[in-house]
Amino acid sequence: MSESGELQVVTRSLGLAAHVWDQQATALEAASARVSVMNMNRMEAGIFQIIVAPYDAVVAQVSARCEEGSHSMHGIASALELSARTYSQAEQDTASNILRVHAMQGI
């Protein structure tokens, strides 16, 4: 059975949204990788050596939050894909049930 036009729009929209979430999650992973190499050593800090430890702590936190966000965004994308599949399967099941009932009633 083919999906109704409205359901196709919904499932396609969910699929596109999932794709966008996955793309953004990948971008966040890349940001995490870029941030994680921004640690500073005392030689680089020069006269600002007092800020090295707090700066490195901030770098670690930003990198960790980016990684955490990326995992969550992949999870959102998976949930959207699952929703699209569930809608599609429910539509197919409903259509099959309607046809089976009509066949049983001789309609």
Number of C-alpha atoms within 10 A of each C-alpha: 8 10 15 13 8 9 15 15 12 16 20 14 14 20 20 15 16 23 17 14 21 20 16 17 24 17 14 21 20 16 16 23 15 11 18 17 12 13 15 15 12 13 10 11 12 10 9 10 13 11 13 18 14 10 14 17 13 14 19 18 15 16 23 17 14 22 20 15 17 24 17 14 21 19 16 17 24 17 14 21 20 15 16 21 15 13 17 19 13 12 17 16 13 12 16 13 12 12 13 12 12 11 10 9 8 7 7
